Amino acid sequence: MPGKFGSVGAYHTHGMSIAELANRGAARHHVPVMDDNFVSATKQTDLAVRLAGLGVRDGDLVEKFVLGSGKGGQKINKTASCVYLRHVPSGIEVKCQHGRSQALNRFLARRLLCEEMESRRDGAASARQQAIERLRRQKRRKSRRQRAKTLDDKHHQSEKKSARRISVNSEQ
């Protein structure tokens, strides 16, 4: 984000264009490659395929690394491991601070972006929306008829258990 001095990635440009900086060799504008230590290659390729399927290109993404907050103490508060990701064409913003590793958070932020885009695209059919709906149905108050049926089933089960107790006592 260009400020008073301007910036390219994590480098301050002091008002110079990217071409001037490249000629001077002061900074290189690049997107860092994800670290292989935290995420397997198969997961990375699956994510790349998923992003391509959604029509997301690296050029469409604005990625920032910001200082973390919350639990974790000094390590979280002093390092820029929190990843902010914005997909410019859709306006979807994701912020991920799941772990202490920036590389892992980059992967997870992209995965969250995919899930959010799929959820918006699919609407009610998305897996996330289905899970939310399932929880809503589970928490919903049961109708009077359902409660009566449940009580009837419990009473029936209790009669079966008491009949077992009586037959066991009579055998002894």
For each residue, the residues with C-beta under 8 A, 3 or more apart:
1: 7 64
2: 6 7 13
3: 6 7
4:
5: 12 13 14 15
6: 2 3 12 13 14 15 16
7: 1 2 3 10 11 12 13
8: 11 13 18 21 27 29
9: 27 29 30
10: 7 65
11: 7 8 21 26 27
12: 5 6 7
13: 2 5 6 7 8 16 17 18 21 27
14: 5 6
15: 5 6
16: 6 13 20 21 24 26
17: 13 20 21
18: 8 13 21 22 29
19: 22 23
20: 16 17 23 24
21: 8 11 13 16 17 18 24 26 27 29
22: 18 19 25 27 28 29
23: 19 20
24: 16 20 21
25: 22
26: 11 16 21
27: 8 9 11 13 21 22
28: 22
29: 8 9 18 21 22
30: 9
31: 58 63
32:
33:
34: 39 44 103 106 107
35: 38 39 101 103
36: 39 41 44
37: 103
38: 35 99 101 103 104 107
39: 34 35 36 43 44 103 104 107
40: 43 44
41: 36 44 45
42: 45 46
43: 39 40 46 47 107
44: 34 36 39 40 41 47 48 107
45: 41 42 48 49
46: 42 43 49 50
47: 43 44 50 51 107 110 111 114
48: 44 45 51 52
49: 45 46 52 53
50: 46 47 53 54 114
51: 47 48 54 56 110 113 114
52: 48 49 55 56
53: 49 50
54: 50 51 114 117 118 121
55: 52
56: 51 52 60 61 87 113 114 117
57: 60 61
58: 31 61
59:
60: 56 57 87 88 89
61: 56 57 58 85 86 87 88 113
62: 85 86 88
63: 31 83 84 85 106 109
64: 1 83 84 85
65: 10 80 81 82 83 84 102
66: 80 82 83 84 95
67: 77 78 79 80 82
68: 72 76 77 79 80 81 82 97
69: 76 77 82 97
70: 76 97
71: 76
72: 68 75 76 77 100
73: 76 77
74: 77 78
75: 72 78 79 100
76: 68 69 70 71 72 73 79 81 97 100
77: 67 68 69 72 73 74
78: 67 74 75
79: 67 68 75 76 100 102
80: 65 66 67 68 102
81: 65 68 76 97 99 100 101 102 105
82: 65 66 67 68 69 95 96 97 105
83: 63 64 65 66 95 96 97 102 105 106 108 109
84: 63 64 65 66 93 94 95 109
85: 61 62 63 64 93 94 95 96 109 110 112 113
86: 61 62 91 92 93 94
87: 56 60 61 90 91 92 93 113 117
88: 60 61 62 91
89: 60
90: 87 117 120
91: 86 87 88
92: 86 87 113 116 117 120
93: 84 85 86 87
94: 84 85 86 109 112 113 116
95: 66 82 83 84 85 109
96: 82 83 85 105 106 108 109 112
97: 68 69 70 76 81 82 83 105
98: 104 105 108
99: 38 81 104 105 108
100: 72 75 76 79 81
101: 35 38 81 104 105
102: 65 79 80 81 83 105 106
103: 34 35 37 38 39 106 107
104: 38 39 98 99 101 107 108
105: 81 82 83 96 97 98 99 101 102 108 109
106: 34 63 83 96 102 103 109 110
107: 34 38 39 43 44 47 103 104 110 111
108: 83 96 98 99 104 105 111 112
109: 63 83 84 85 94 95 96 105 106 112 113
110: 47 51 85 106 107 113 114
111: 47 107 108 114 115
112: 85 94 96 108 109 115 116
113: 51 56 61 85 87 92 94 109 110 116 117
114: 47 50 51 54 56 110 111 117 118
115: 111 112 118 119 128
116: 92 94 112 113 119 120
117: 54 56 87 90 92 113 114 120 121
118: 54 114 115 121 122 126
119: 115 116 122 123 126 128 129
120: 90 92 116 117 123
121: 54 117 118 126
122: 118 119 125 126 129
123: 119 120 126 129
124: 129 130 133
125: 122 129 130
126: 118 119 121 122 123 129 130
127: 130 131
128: 115 119 131 132
129: 119 122 123 124 125 126 132 133
130: 124 125 126 127 133 134
131: 127 128 134 135
132: 128 129 135 136
133: 124 129 130 136 137
134: 130 131 137 138
135: 131 132 138 139
136: 132 133 139 140
137: 133 134 140
138: 134 135
139: 135 136
140: 136 137
141:
142: 146 147 150
143: 146 147
144: 147 148
145: 148 149
146: 142 143 149 150
147: 142 143 144 150 151
148: 144 145 151 152
149: 145 146 152 153
150: 142 146 147 153 154
151: 147 148 154 155
152: 148 149 155 156
153: 149 150 156 157
154: 150 151 157 158
155: 151 152 158 159
156: 152 153 159 160
157: 153 154 160 161
158: 154 155 161 162
159: 155 156 162 163
160: 156 157 163 164
161: 157 158 164 165
162: 158 159 165 166
163: 159 160 166 167
164: 160 161 167 168
165: 161 162 168 169
166: 162 163 169 170
167: 163 164 170 171
168: 164 165 171 172
169: 165 166 172
170: 166 167
171: 167 168
172: 168 169
